[in-house]
Amino acid sequence: MKSLQQYRVPFSGLKLGKHQFEFDVDESFFREFEYSLVKNGTVKVDMELDKQETMLLLTFHIKGDIFLDCDVCLSGFPVAIDFNEKQIVKFGEDDLEENTEEIMVLNRNEHEIDIAPLVYEYINLSVPYINRCNDVGNTEWCDKEMINKLNDLSIENNETHSDDPRWEALKKIKNN
């Protein structure tokens, strides 16, 4: 958790108006989150904090490369990310109000905001549902040996079941 201290932004001493902050996200950041989809990456987070009388408006620009594991060949490959997100932070009384997706509620006694969970969530939400190194055009990252092994073990390429008549019936169903 010590490596996440840099993502705590003190806002109590800031004047009203816009303030710029920059953060670098790397492997040590992702290690702090046990079940992260992303294990490594080099990401730059530019955050604009707009301090107003009754709330804070946070605007994030997140850009960089994250490393994912291919769902087919299991090799790691980089994926470029570049997106913007916004978060509204308002102040409430004694934690009576709940956080929602659009609005984060802080106690009036708070003097800083921890943006690490937000950055973590935004980056993990940018991960595609299906990860294939061929989809991003990085065939150089694809583990050819693993693909060849999968092709050798594939039922379509394996004719050992041709003696069993049940397989012939299933092949007819598949071809229809």
C-alpha positions in Angstrom: 0.0 0.0 0.0 3.0 2.3 0.4 3.4 2.6 -3.3 -0.2 3.9 -3.6 0.5 6.9 -1.3 1.5 9.0 -4.4 -2.1 8.7 -5.7 -3.6 10.6 -2.7 -4.3 14.1 -3.7 -4.7 16.8 -1.0 -7.3 19.3 -2.0 -7.9 21.2 1.2 -5.1 23.7 0.6 -5.9 24.3 -3.0 -7.6 27.5 -4.3 -10.8 27.3 -6.2 -10.2 26.6 -9.9 -8.4 24.0 -12.0 -5.3 22.2 -10.9 -3.2 19.7 -13.0 -1.7 16.5 -11.6 0.4 13.8 -13.4 0.9 10.2 -12.3 2.9 7.3 -13.7 1.4 3.9 -13.4 3.7 0.8 -13.6 4.0 -2.8 -12.5 4.2 -1.8 -8.8 0.8 -0.1 -9.0 -0.9 -3.3 -10.5 0.8 -5.5 -7.9 -1.1 -3.7 -5.1 -4.4 -5.1 -6.5 -4.6 -8.8 -6.0 -7.1 -9.8 -8.8 -6.1 -7.3 -11.4 -6.6 -8.2 -15.0 -3.6 -6.2 -15.9 -0.3 -7.3 -14.3 2.1 -4.9 -16.0 2.1 -1.7 -18.0 3.4 1.8 -18.5 0.6 4.3 -18.3 0.6 8.1 -17.8 -2.4 9.6 -16.0 -3.1 13.3 -16.5 -5.7 14.5 -14.0 -7.4 17.9 -13.9 -9.0 18.7 -10.5 -11.5 21.5 -10.8 -12.2 22.6 -7.2 -15.5 24.4 -6.7 -17.4 25.6 -3.7 -19.4 22.4 -3.1 -17.7 19.7 -5.2 -14.6 18.6 -7.1 -14.7 17.7 -10.8 -12.0 15.2 -11.8 -11.1 14.8 -15.4 -8.7 11.9 -16.3 -6.7 11.4 -19.5 -5.1 7.9 -19.4 -2.6 6.9 -22.0 0.0 4.2 -22.3 0.6 0.5 -22.8 -0.7 -2.4 -20.7 0.4 -6.0 -21.0 -2.3 -8.7 -21.3 -2.2 -12.5 -21.7 -3.4 -13.9 -25.0 -6.5 -16.2 -24.5 -5.2 -18.4 -27.3 -1.5 -18.8 -27.0 -1.1 -17.5 -23.4 1.8 -15.2 -24.3 2.0 -11.6 -23.0 1.4 -8.8 -25.5 1.1 -5.0 -25.2 -2.2 -3.1 -25.8 -2.2 0.6 -26.3 -4.9 2.5 -24.3 -5.9 6.1 -24.6 -9.2 7.4 -23.1 -10.8 10.1 -21.0 -12.9 9.7 -17.9 -14.7 12.1 -15.5 -15.7 11.8 -11.9 -17.8 14.1 -9.7 -16.8 14.3 -6.0 -19.3 15.9 -3.6 -19.2 16.4 0.1 -21.8 14.8 2.4 -22.6 14.6 6.1 -21.2 11.7 8.2 -21.2 9.1 5.4 -25.0 9.0 5.1 -24.9 9.2 1.3 -23.7 6.3 -0.9 -21.3 6.5 -3.8 -22.7 5.9 -7.2 -21.0 5.4 -10.6 -21.2 9.1 -11.4 -20.8 10.7 -8.0 -18.3 9.9 -5.3 -19.2 11.2 -1.8 -16.6 12.3 0.7 -17.1 13.3 4.3 -16.7 17.1 4.9 -13.8 16.4 7.2 -11.7 14.8 4.4 -8.8 16.7 3.2 -7.5 14.4 0.4 -8.9 12.1 -2.2 -7.4 8.7 -3.1 -7.6 8.3 -6.9 -5.8 4.9 -7.0 -9.1 2.9 -7.0 -10.5 5.1 -9.8 -7.4 4.7 -12.0 -7.3 1.0 -11.4 -11.0 0.7 -12.3 -10.7 2.8 -15.4 -7.7 0.8 -16.7 -9.3 -2.6 -16.0 -12.5 -1.4 -17.7 -10.5 -0.7 -20.8 -9.4 -4.3 -21.1 -11.1 -6.1 -24.0 -13.4 -9.0 -23.1 -11.4 -11.3 -25.4 -7.6 -10.9 -25.6 -5.9 -12.2 -28.7 -2.5 -11.0 -29.7 -3.5 -11.4 -33.4 -6.4 -8.9 -32.9 -4.1 -6.0 -32.2 -1.8 -6.9 -35.1 1.1 -8.1 -33.0 1.8 -11.5 -34.6 5.4 -11.2 -33.4 4.1 -11.7 -29.8 2.1 -14.8 -30.7 3.7 -18.1 -29.3 3.9 -20.1 -32.5 5.0 -23.2 -30.6 1.8 -23.1 -28.5 -0.4 -22.6 -31.6 1.2 -25.6 -33.3 0.6 -27.7 -30.2 -3.0 -26.6 -30.1 -3.4 -27.4 -33.8 -1.9 -30.9 -33.3 -4.3 -31.6 -30.4 -7.3 -30.3 -32.2 -10.1 -32.8 -32.7 -10.6 -31.7 -36.3 -7.0 -32.5 -37.1 -6.9 -35.7 -35.0 -8.4 -38.7 -36.8 -8.2 -41.2 -33.9 -11.9 -41.1 -33.4 -12.8 -42.1 -36.9 -13.2 -45.8 -35.8 -16.0 -45.0 -33.5 -19.4 -44.6 -35.4 -20.7 -42.2 -32.8 -18.2 -39.6 -34.0 -19.4 -40.0 -37.6 -23.0 -39.2 -36.4 -21.7 -36.1 -34.6 -19.8 -34.9 -37.6 -23.0 -35.1 -39.7 -24.8 -33.0 -37.2 -21.9 -30.5 -37.2 -21.9 -30.2 -41.0 -25.7 -29.4 -41.1 
